[in-house]
């Protein structure tokens, strides 16, 4: 799973105390942000809103399956609620804000995002020695019941998927082949050279031969527009789509 670190917000106690020492559960939330874009709500989650200071969660999850590390301490994501005896969600839960507008027109979620969500939750729960039941949705935790409706997907099914990953029953994620049938290598962040220039020319960014953040973002836009998983990596599928563009 790709991971990106946003500007850190250290709130309250130290990271080791708040996250690992007192962690009892994970909190599955949505941003209720725009329908388009990979992680357009990152700044709001980091800095907060006029009515609630940031950070609003410790982690964000983009539509392309990228996790963004927002905070290493206490975050203001839970509000009043209860899950499996946990009532202080801001201190005892890690919040993961996934980009989604929370409506039926943004459902089903991209499978790459859901797979990353399940795998990320499974990894954290396993690390802290908790069972799948200690992952809850905002709608399950919030009191009074019915106060929150996110996430829209079925949390029981989600937890079954988390459990399958934790006990080794889940299929491993498909790996991108290192080269395509024409022998062109898979390109990703930090790649350099003439092939990077060729990609850049076709996706409309400065052809400097350096696969940086702007190139990765443009690749993701290109992939979304061509029905490809927007992972920002130029593998066989993306090469084939690029071949259809003159130039």
PyMOL commands that set and color helices and strands:
alter all, ss='L'
color gray80, all
select helices_A, chain A and resi 15-21+42-47+89-92+104-106+111-128+132-134+138-141+155-166+194-203+213-225+236-243
alter helices_A, ss='H'
color red, helices_A
select strands_A, chain A and resi 3-9+25-30+48-49+52-53+59-61+67-71+93-98+135-137
alter strands_A, ss='S'
color yellow, strands_A
deselect
rebuild
show_as cartoon
